[in-house]
Amino acid sequence: MTMNVGIVGCGNISDTYLQNGPLLRDINYIACADLRFDVAEAKASKYGIEAASIDALLARDDVDIILNLTVPAAHAEVSLRAIAAGKHVYTEKPLAISLAEGRSVLEAAAFKGVRVGSAPDTILGPGLQAARAIVDSGKLGDVVTGLATVMSHGMEDWHPNPAFFFQKGAGPVLDMGPYYVTALINMLGPVKRVQATGRIGTPERLVTAEGPMKGQTVKVETFTSLNALLSFESGAEIAFLASWDVWNYDLRPIELHGTAGTLRVPDPNNFGGTVDFAAEAGAFASEQTATLPFGADNRLWADEYPYSCYRGMGLADMARSIKAGVPHRCSGELGYHALDVMLAIEEAALQHRVIELGSTCARPAALSSEEAALFAADAA
């Protein structure tokens, strides 16, 4: 039985979820809400769903899951309201902007007997699943070290309203870090401790993207460059570089080095990609994932660069798991541990000390290509 989904927050990312809706068999978007009702009406008209106020949407008996697409600072508040209304919640990343908020969401959900899911769900794509399969197979040996890098020169040249990216609760670690940190946890397990340094590159950003803020400056309230060392419970030591102060670069998104080889992991912001593995001193062998379920490029970035985007897979997996009575993969607990890691990176940079993590989590179950194919709307 398909589960009905109501969306709270009708910004840019809602288009991605709604466009992918028809591709997934276990969810059905039926309504949306926003603080600005006219924005909700426009989105509803575009996708053939209903517009509602937030209160009305939360009160609907025919809504099973609330998809929380609000700005990060509102994630916990909206999730708690949905949980209080008896709804399951799937939220965009991060789960919250503080550990206290994140824990309150998980505790409220446990009390009400509902599920919490959290983006990113790119870990369900064949690119990251193929990389994990190599780690799980033992071909890489024990992972000793590695490097993860998220780099650009920020959002002000393409996003029409980039201010929140530079406020508390965002920045390169809390905005883009969830993809990388979650991918690493999915492959290597939970993080034990964190060390980091950081700085603000420039105190203000000039918005050059077309839109209502063009020509305005945005005050920067969070680190825009952080260099972290993540120590995993498994023994792996991974350097993580996150910066919005980089004009150009030539680094892999994630590269892992084990006692038996080297693994190049595709961009964790995508669902597909190429996985490269070299056994010991041998040459790299590539595994293409574009022909696997949910691996093909289906979007263009900046109307030019193709990439694979199937956001909603985590939501569909949660809906299917609720019906089956099994754990879902993009869980609130995973989102909470990733949040703990990211906040620890910022805290370590602020205090110039090592931070021991207070949380842990189980790795989500692997997703085979055969099971992923069952997510498709046209699956038999």
PAGUNU-364904 format. One record per residue (C-alpha): residue number from 1; x, y, z. Coordinates in steps of 0.2 Angstrom, whole numbers. Layout:
REM residues N
{nr = NUM	u = X	v = Y	w = Z}
...
REM end
This chain:
REM residues 380
{nr = 1	u = 0	v = 0	w = 0}
{nr = 2	u = 7	v = 17	w = -5}
{nr = 3	u = 9	v = 30	w = 9}
{nr = 4	u = 3	v = 48	w = 6}
{nr = 5	u = 15	v = 62	w = 9}
{nr = 6	u = 12	v = 80	w = 13}
{nr = 7	u = 26	v = 93	w = 10}
{nr = 8	u = 30	v = 107	w = 22}
{nr = 9	u = 42	v = 119	w = 14}
{nr = 10	u = 40	v = 123	w = -5}
{nr = 11	u = 57	v = 130	w = -9}
{nr = 12	u = 69	v = 125	w = -23}
{nr = 13	u = 72	v = 107	w = -16}
{nr = 14	u = 53	v = 103	w = -16}
{nr = 15	u = 54	v = 102	w = -36}
{nr = 16	u = 67	v = 89	w = -35}
{nr = 17	u = 56	v = 78	w = -24}
{nr = 18	u = 40	v = 81	w = -33}
{nr = 19	u = 48	v = 77	w = -50}
{nr = 20	u = 55	v = 61	w = -44}
{nr = 21	u = 38	v = 56	w = -36}
{nr = 22	u = 32	v = 47	w = -51}
{nr = 23	u = 48	v = 36	w = -51}
{nr = 24	u = 45	v = 28	w = -34}
{nr = 25	u = 31	v = 16	w = -31}
{nr = 26	u = 29	v = 17	w = -12}
{nr = 27	u = 25	v = 36	w = -10}
{nr = 28	u = 12	v = 47	w = -16}
{nr = 29	u = 13	v = 66	w = -14}
{nr = 30	u = -4	v = 73	w = -11}
{nr = 31	u = -2	v = 91	w = -3}
{nr = 32	u = 10	v = 104	w = 1}
{nr = 33	u = 11	v = 119	w = 13}
{nr = 34	u = 22	v = 134	w = 16}
{nr = 35	u = 23	v = 149	w = 27}
{nr = 36	u = 18	v = 159	w = 11}
{nr = 37	u = 2	v = 151	w = 5}
{nr = 38	u = 4	v = 159	w = -12}
{nr = 39	u = 21	v = 149	w = -14}
{nr = 40	u = 12	v = 133	w = -9}
{nr = 41	u = -2	v = 137	w = -21}
{nr = 42	u = 10	v = 139	w = -36}
{nr = 43	u = 19	v = 123	w = -31}
{nr = 44	u = 3	v = 113	w = -30}
{nr = 45	u = -3	v = 120	w = -46}
{nr = 46	u = 13	v = 115	w = -55}
{nr = 47	u = 12	v = 97	w = -49}
{nr = 48	u = -6	v = 93	w = -48}
{nr = 49	u = -7	v = 92	w = -29}
{nr = 50	u = -17	v = 102	w = -16}
{nr = 51	u = -11	v = 117	w = -6}
{nr = 52	u = -15	v = 119	w = 12}
{nr = 53	u = -9	v = 129	w = 27}
{nr = 54	u = 4	v = 121	w = 38}
{nr = 55	u = -9	v = 118	w = 52}
{nr = 56	u = -22	v = 111	w = 40}
{nr = 57	u = -9	v = 99	w = 32}
{nr = 58	u = -4	v = 92	w = 49}
{nr = 59	u = -22	v = 89	w = 54}
{nr = 60	u = -26	v = 79	w = 38}
{nr = 61	u = -30	v = 61	w = 41}
{nr = 62	u = -25	v = 56	w = 24}
{nr = 63	u = -7	v = 61	w = 26}
{nr = 64	u = 4	v = 47	w = 33}
{nr = 65	u = 21	v = 56	w = 31}
{nr = 66	u = 27	v = 74	w = 32}
{nr = 67	u = 42	v = 78	w = 21}
{nr = 68	u = 50	v = 92	w = 30}
{nr = 69	u = 59	v = 104	w = 17}
{nr = 70	u = 60	v = 119	w = 28}
{nr = 71	u = 76	v = 129	w = 31}
{nr = 72	u = 88	v = 120	w = 43}
{nr = 73	u = 84	v = 132	w = 58}
{nr = 74	u = 66	v = 126	w = 57}
{nr = 75	u = 69	v = 107	w = 54}
{nr = 76	u = 66	v = 102	w = 73}
{nr = 77	u = 51	v = 114	w = 76}
{nr = 78	u = 42	v = 107	w = 60}
{nr = 79	u = 47	v = 89	w = 64}
{nr = 80	u = 40	v = 90	w = 82}
{nr = 81	u = 24	v = 98	w = 76}
{nr = 82	u = 22	v = 84	w = 63}
{nr = 83	u = 26	v = 70	w = 76}
{nr = 84	u = 14	v = 78	w = 89}
{nr = 85	u = 0	v = 76	w = 75}
{nr = 86	u = 4	v = 58	w = 74}
{nr = 87	u = 14	v = 58	w = 57}
{nr = 88	u = 30	v = 50	w = 52}
{nr = 89	u = 43	v = 63	w = 47}
{nr = 90	u = 56	v = 63	w = 34}
{nr = 91	u = 67	v = 78	w = 35}
{nr = 92	u = 80	v = 86	w = 23}
{nr = 93	u = 97	v = 87	w = 31}
{nr = 94	u = 103	v = 91	w = 44}
{nr = 95	u = 91	v = 83	w = 56}
{nr = 96	u = 92	v = 98	w = 67}
{nr = 97	u = 104	v = 112	w = 71}
{nr = 98	u = 108	v = 106	w = 88}
{nr = 99	u = 110	v = 90	w = 97}
{nr = 100	u = 97	v = 95	w = 110}
{nr = 101	u = 84	v = 98	w = 96}
{nr = 102	u = 89	v = 82	w = 87}
{nr = 103	u = 87	v = 72	w = 102}
{nr = 104	u = 70	v = 79	w = 106}
{nr = 105	u = 64	v = 74	w = 89}
{nr = 106	u = 70	v = 56	w = 91}
{nr = 107	u = 62	v = 55	w = 109}
{nr = 108	u = 46	v = 63	w = 103}
{nr = 109	u = 45	v = 50	w = 89}
{nr = 110	u = 48	v = 36	w = 100}
{nr = 111	u = 35	v = 41	w = 112}
{nr = 112	u = 22	v = 43	w = 98}
{nr = 113	u = 27	v = 27	w = 90}
{nr = 114	u = 31	v = 35	w = 73}
{nr = 115	u = 47	v = 35	w = 62}
{nr = 116	u = 59	v = 48	w = 58}
{nr = 117	u = 70	v = 48	w = 43}
{nr = 118	u = 83	v = 60	w = 37}
{nr = 119	u = 92	v = 65	w = 21}
{nr = 120	u = 104	v = 62	w = 13}
{nr = 121	u = 98	v = 47	w = 4}
{nr = 122	u = 112	v = 47	w = -9}
{nr = 123	u = 119	v = 32	w = 1}
{nr = 124	u = 105	v = 21	w = -7}
{nr = 125	u = 112	v = 25	w = -25}
{nr = 126	u = 122	v = 12	w = -34}
{nr = 127	u = 138	v = 22	w = -34}
{nr = 128	u = 139	v = 23	w = -15}
{nr = 129	u = 132	v = 5	w = -13}
{nr = 130	u = 145	v = -2	w = -25}
{nr = 131	u = 159	v = 7	w = -15}
{nr = 132	u = 152	v = 0	w = 1}
{nr = 133	u = 151	v = -18	w = -6}
{nr = 134	u = 170	v = -17	w = -10}
{nr = 135	u = 173	v = -12	w = 8}
{nr = 136	u = 162	v = -25	w = 15}
{nr = 137	u = 170	v = -38	w = 4}
{nr = 138	u = 187	v = -36	w = 12}
{nr = 139	u = 195	v = -32	w = -4}
{nr = 140	u = 201	v = -16	w = 3}
{nr = 141	u = 208	v = -24	w = 19}
{nr = 142	u = 207	v = -13	w = 35}
{nr = 143	u = 204	v = 5	w = 30}
{nr = 144	u = 219	v = 15	w = 37}
{nr = 145	u = 217	v = 33	w = 30}
{nr = 146	u = 208	v = 43	w = 17}
{nr = 147	u = 202	v = 60	w = 12}
{nr = 148	u = 185	v = 67	w = 9}
{nr = 149	u = 183	v = 85	w = 1}
{nr = 150	u = 169	v = 96	w = -2}
{nr = 151	u = 175	v = 112	w = -11}
{nr = 152	u = 167	v = 127	w = -20}
{nr = 153	u = 166	v = 145	w = -19}
{nr = 154	u = 149	v = 146	w = -11}
{nr = 155	u = 131	v = 148	w = -16}
{nr = 156	u = 130	v = 167	w = -19}
{nr = 157	u = 133	v = 165	w = -38}
{nr = 158	u = 119	v = 153	w = -42}
{nr = 159	u = 106	v = 153	w = -28}
{nr = 160	u = 93	v = 166	w = -28}
{nr = 161	u = 92	v = 167	w = -9}
{nr = 162	u = 109	v = 161	w = -2}
{nr = 163	u = 108	v = 170	w = 15}
{nr = 164	u = 104	v = 155	w = 25}
{nr = 165	u = 119	v = 145	w = 19}
{nr = 166	u = 130	v = 157	w = 29}
{nr = 167	u = 120	v = 157	w = 45}
{nr = 168	u = 121	v = 146	w = 60}
{nr = 169	u = 115	v = 129	w = 55}
{nr = 170	u = 123	v = 129	w = 38}
{nr = 171	u = 140	v = 132	w = 31}
{nr = 172	u = 150	v = 119	w = 21}
{nr = 173	u = 150	v = 106	w = 34}
{nr = 174	u = 132	v = 107	w = 40}
{nr = 175	u = 125	v = 110	w = 22}
{nr = 176	u = 136	v = 99	w = 11}
{nr = 177	u = 144	v = 89	w = 25}
{nr = 178	u = 129	v = 77	w = 27}
{nr = 179	u = 132	v = 69	w = 10}
{nr = 180	u = 151	v = 65	w = 14}
{nr = 181	u = 149	v = 61	w = 33}
{nr = 182	u = 134	v = 50	w = 30}
{nr = 183	u = 143	v = 41	w = 15}
{nr = 184	u = 158	v = 38	w = 27}
{nr = 185	u = 147	v = 31	w = 41}
{nr = 186	u = 138	v = 20	w = 28}
{nr = 187	u = 155	v = 13	w = 23}
{nr = 188	u = 165	v = 13	w = 39}
{nr = 189	u = 153	v = 14	w = 53}
{nr = 190	u = 152	v = 27	w = 67}
{nr = 191	u = 165	v = 41	w = 71}
{nr = 192	u = 173	v = 40	w = 88}
{nr = 193	u = 182	v = 57	w = 90}
{nr = 194	u = 185	v = 73	w = 80}
{nr = 195	u = 198	v = 86	w = 78}
{nr = 196	u = 197	v = 102	w = 67}
{nr = 197	u = 203	v = 119	w = 63}
{nr = 198	u = 192	v = 132	w = 54}
{nr = 199	u = 190	v = 150	w = 48}
{nr = 200	u = 179	v = 162	w = 39}
{nr = 201	u = 186	v = 166	w = 22}
{nr = 202	u = 177	v = 183	w = 20}
{nr = 203	u = 165	v = 191	w = 32}
{nr = 204	u = 153	v = 196	w = 19}
{nr = 205	u = 147	v = 188	w = 2}
{nr = 206	u = 141	v = 198	w = -13}
{nr = 207	u = 126	v = 190	w = -21}
{nr = 208	u = 128	v = 189	w = -40}
{nr = 209	u = 114	v = 176	w = -44}
{nr = 210	u = 98	v = 182	w = -52}
{nr = 211	u = 84	v = 185	w = -40}
{nr = 212	u = 78	v = 197	w = -27}
{nr = 213	u = 95	v = 197	w = -17}
{nr = 214	u = 106	v = 201	w = -32}
{nr = 215	u = 118	v = 215	w = -28}
{nr = 216	u = 115	v = 213	w = -9}
{nr = 217	u = 129	v = 207	w = 3}
{nr = 218	u = 126	v = 193	w = 15}
{nr = 219	u = 135	v = 193	w = 33}
{nr = 220	u = 144	v = 177	w = 36}
{nr = 221	u = 140	v = 169	w = 53}
{nr = 222	u = 148	v = 152	w = 52}
{nr = 223	u = 165	v = 144	w = 46}
{nr = 224	u = 167	v = 144	w = 28}
{nr = 225	u = 183	v = 133	w = 28}
{nr = 226	u = 186	v = 118	w = 40}
{nr = 227	u = 199	v = 105	w = 40}
{nr = 228	u = 194	v = 90	w = 51}
{nr = 229	u = 201	v = 73	w = 56}
{nr = 230	u = 188	v = 60	w = 59}
{nr = 231	u = 193	v = 45	w = 70}
{nr = 232	u = 181	v = 30	w = 67}
{nr = 233	u = 178	v = 16	w = 79}
{nr = 234	u = 184	v = 5	w = 66}
{nr = 235	u = 201	v = 12	w = 67}
{nr = 236	u = 201	v = 22	w = 51}
{nr = 237	u = 208	v = 40	w = 51}
{nr = 238	u = 199	v = 51	w = 38}
{nr = 239	u = 204	v = 69	w = 34}
{nr = 240	u = 189	v = 79	w = 29}
{nr = 241	u = 191	v = 96	w = 20}
{nr = 242	u = 176	v = 107	w = 18}
{nr = 243	u = 177	v = 124	w = 10}
{nr = 244	u = 167	v = 138	w = 1}
{nr = 245	u = 183	v = 148	w = -1}
{nr = 246	u = 190	v = 138	w = -16}
{nr = 247	u = 190	v = 145	w = -33}
{nr = 248	u = 197	v = 129	w = -42}
{nr = 249	u = 203	v = 112	w = -36}
{nr = 250	u = 208	v = 94	w = -42}
{nr = 251	u = 204	v = 82	w = -28}
{nr = 252	u = 193	v = 67	w = -27}
{nr = 253	u = 177	v = 68	w = -17}
{nr = 254	u = 182	v = 53	w = -7}
{nr = 255	u = 197	v = 42	w = -7}
{nr = 256	u = 200	v = 27	w = 5}
{nr = 257	u = 217	v = 18	w = 8}
{nr = 258	u = 217	v = 1	w = 15}
{nr = 259	u = 230	v = -12	w = 19}
{nr = 260	u = 225	v = -21	w = 3}
{nr = 261	u = 221	v = -7	w = -9}
{nr = 262	u = 214	v = 10	w = -13}
{nr = 263	u = 196	v = 15	w = -17}
{nr = 264	u = 190	v = 30	w = -26}
{nr = 265	u = 172	v = 34	w = -21}
{nr = 266	u = 160	v = 44	w = -32}
{nr = 267	u = 153	v = 61	w = -28}
{nr = 268	u = 141	v = 57	w = -13}
{nr = 269	u = 130	v = 71	w = -19}
{nr = 270	u = 125	v = 60	w = -33}
{nr = 271	u = 117	v = 43	w = -34}
{nr = 272	u = 127	v = 35	w = -48}
{nr = 273	u = 145	v = 38	w = -53}
{nr = 274	u = 161	v = 27	w = -56}
{nr = 275	u = 169	v = 17	w = -43}
{nr = 276	u = 188	v = 14	w = -45}
{nr = 277	u = 197	v = 1	w = -35}
{nr = 278	u = 216	v = -4	w = -36}
{nr = 279	u = 222	v = -19	w = -27}
{nr = 280	u = 239	v = -15	w = -18}
{nr = 281	u = 251	v = -8	w = -31}
{nr = 282	u = 240	v = -13	w = -46}
{nr = 283	u = 231	v = -2	w = -58}
{nr = 284	u = 213	v = 5	w = -55}
{nr = 285	u = 199	v = -5	w = -62}
{nr = 286	u = 183	v = 5	w = -64}
{nr = 287	u = 165	v = 0	w = -61}
{nr = 288	u = 151	v = 10	w = -70}
{nr = 289	u = 134	v = 11	w = -61}
{nr = 290	u = 124	v = 21	w = -74}
{nr = 291	u = 115	v = 5	w = -80}
{nr = 292	u = 110	v = 0	w = -62}
{nr = 293	u = 93	v = 5	w = -55}
{nr = 294	u = 93	v = 24	w = -50}
{nr = 295	u = 111	v = 26	w = -57}
{nr = 296	u = 108	v = 35	w = -74}
{nr = 297	u = 110	v = 54	w = -75}
{nr = 298	u = 93	v = 62	w = -75}
{nr = 299	u = 97	v = 80	w = -72}
{nr = 300	u = 108	v = 94	w = -78}
{nr = 301	u = 117	v = 106	w = -66}
{nr = 302	u = 117	v = 124	w = -72}
{nr = 303	u = 108	v = 117	w = -88}
{nr = 304	u = 125	v = 110	w = -93}
{nr = 305	u = 132	v = 96	w = -82}
{nr = 306	u = 123	v = 79	w = -81}
{nr = 307	u = 121	v = 71	w = -64}
{nr = 308	u = 110	v = 57	w = -56}
{nr = 309	u = 97	v = 63	w = -43}
{nr = 310	u = 84	v = 52	w = -36}
{nr = 311	u = 80	v = 61	w = -20}
{nr = 312	u = 65	v = 52	w = -12}
{nr = 313	u = 73	v = 35	w = -12}
{nr = 314	u = 76	v = 37	w = 7}
{nr = 315	u = 58	v = 42	w = 9}
{nr = 316	u = 51	v = 28	w = -1}
{nr = 317	u = 63	v = 16	w = 9}
{nr = 318	u = 55	v = 22	w = 25}
{nr = 319	u = 37	v = 20	w = 18}
{nr = 320	u = 41	v = 2	w = 13}
{nr = 321	u = 50	v = -2	w = 29}
{nr = 322	u = 36	v = 5	w = 40}
{nr = 323	u = 24	v = -7	w = 31}
{nr = 324	u = 36	v = -21	w = 33}
{nr = 325	u = 40	v = -18	w = 51}
{nr = 326	u = 59	v = -17	w = 48}
{nr = 327	u = 71	v = -3	w = 51}
{nr = 328	u = 73	v = 10	w = 37}
{nr = 329	u = 90	v = 15	w = 31}
{nr = 330	u = 90	v = 34	w = 31}
{nr = 331	u = 85	v = 34	w = 50}
{nr = 332	u = 84	v = 47	w = 62}
{nr = 333	u = 98	v = 39	w = 72}
{nr = 334	u = 110	v = 39	w = 57}
{nr = 335	u = 105	v = 58	w = 54}
{nr = 336	u = 108	v = 61	w = 73}
{nr = 337	u = 125	v = 53	w = 73}
{nr = 338	u = 130	v = 63	w = 57}
{nr = 339	u = 124	v = 79	w = 65}
{nr = 340	u = 134	v = 75	w = 81}
{nr = 341	u = 150	v = 73	w = 70}
{nr = 342	u = 147	v = 89	w = 60}
{nr = 343	u = 143	v = 99	w = 76}
{nr = 344	u = 159	v = 92	w = 84}
{nr = 345	u = 169	v = 97	w = 69}
{nr = 346	u = 163	v = 115	w = 71}
{nr = 347	u = 166	v = 114	w = 90}
{nr = 348	u = 183	v = 107	w = 89}
{nr = 349	u = 188	v = 121	w = 77}
{nr = 350	u = 181	v = 134	w = 89}
{nr = 351	u = 189	v = 127	w = 105}
{nr = 352	u = 205	v = 120	w = 97}
{nr = 353	u = 203	v = 103	w = 106}
{nr = 354	u = 198	v = 85	w = 102}
{nr = 355	u = 180	v = 81	w = 104}
{nr = 356	u = 174	v = 64	w = 109}
{nr = 357	u = 158	v = 59	w = 101}
{nr = 358	u = 143	v = 56	w = 113}
{nr = 359	u = 133	v = 46	w = 100}
{nr = 360	u = 135	v = 31	w = 89}
{nr = 361	u = 124	v = 22	w = 77}
{nr = 362	u = 122	v = 5	w = 67}
{nr = 363	u = 127	v = 5	w = 49}
{nr = 364	u = 111	v = 5	w = 38}
{nr = 365	u = 108	v = -12	w = 29}
{nr = 366	u = 116	v = -13	w = 12}
{nr = 367	u = 104	v = -11	w = -3}
{nr = 368	u = 107	v = -23	w = -17}
{nr = 369	u = 103	v = -18	w = -35}
{nr = 370	u = 89	v = -31	w = -35}
{nr = 371	u = 80	v = -23	w = -20}
{nr = 372	u = 83	v = -6	w = -27}
{nr = 373	u = 74	v = -11	w = -43}
{nr = 374	u = 59	v = -14	w = -33}
{nr = 375	u = 58	v = 4	w = -28}
{nr = 376	u = 54	v = 9	w = -46}
{nr = 377	u = 36	v = 14	w = -50}
{nr = 378	u = 36	v = 1	w = -64}
{nr = 379	u = 43	v = -13	w = -54}
{nr = 380	u = 33	v = -29	w = -56}
REM end
